Amino acid sequence: MVSAGQTATATVTVTESNIAKTMKSGS
C-alpha cells in the first residue's frame, strides 16, 4: 500500500507538470 507521503509527492509532481504545460502553452 502506498503511504500518504508518497501519494502527496506524486500529486505535487503531477500538479507541477500540469502547471508547467499550462505556462508553456499560454505564453
C-alpha positions as CSV (number, residue, x, y, z in Angstrom):
1,M,0.0,0.0,0.0
2,V,1.3,3.5,-0.8
3,S,2.0,5.8,2.1
4,A,0.3,9.2,2.4
5,G,3.7,10.9,1.9
6,Q,4.3,9.1,-1.4
7,T,0.8,9.9,-2.6
8,A,1.3,13.6,-1.7
9,T,4.6,13.7,-3.5
10,A,3.2,12.1,-6.6
11,T,0.2,14.6,-6.6
12,V,2.5,17.6,-6.3
13,T,4.7,16.3,-9.2
14,V,1.7,15.9,-11.5
15,T,0.3,19.3,-10.5
16,E,3.7,21.0,-11.1
17,S,3.9,19.2,-14.5
18,N,0.4,20.4,-15.4
19,I,1.2,24.0,-14.4
20,A,4.4,23.9,-16.5
21,K,2.4,22.8,-19.5
22,T,-0.2,25.5,-19.0
23,M,2.5,28.2,-18.7
24,K,4.3,27.0,-21.9
25,S,1.1,26.8,-23.9
26,G,-0.1,30.1,-22.6
27,S,3.0,32.1,-23.4
